[in-house]
Amino acid sequence: MAEAHPSPSHKCTNSATESTRSFVESLFTAVALDNFGASFAEALSDDLVWTVTGSSPIAGTYEGKQTYVDGVLTPLRDVLVTLPVPIVEHIFADGDWAVVNWRSEGVYGKNGANYDMQYAWLMRTEVDEEDDATRKIVEVTGFYDSVKVTAVFEGYVFNTTKA
């Protein structure tokens, strides 16, 4: 019979969990180096569903990679001096899911608002259909400090025109 609470020396793993953990660790290392540049964009599935929690101006659910880029990343690039460099505190992985708890330091809006905060991203990954050696992020629920997000967007006019 399996133990309900394995001893600390027991490590429960499977290949999906290890693949997810490795993918997330590599991604956050790359993102720290290229400041949410190409490495981050390449990790997102075209069918991405990203939920920004809270009540800030960017809170909501974004369906599709380009919708997320246009609705969240582009406005953040517009209002921040530089995007946060993630300082990862914890990564938990289970199968295709991972939770990353990270923080930022020294990040400010162009309006002077402090944007340092704690983040928690609950992410679901999948093996890419075109390249079974590659994982993509397909779903994220991101937890943010709504007060700080709102402050950094003070005075910002969102582009509401549709292409």
Secondary structure, 3 states (H helix, E strand, C coil): CCCCCCCCCCCCCCHHHHHHHHHHHHHHHHHHHHCCCHHHHHHEEEEEEEEECCCCCCCEEEECHHHHHHHHHHHHHHHECCCCCCEEEEEEEECCEEEEEEECCCCEECCCCECCCEEEEEEEEEECCCCCCCEEEEEEEEECCHHHHHHHCCCCCCCCCCC
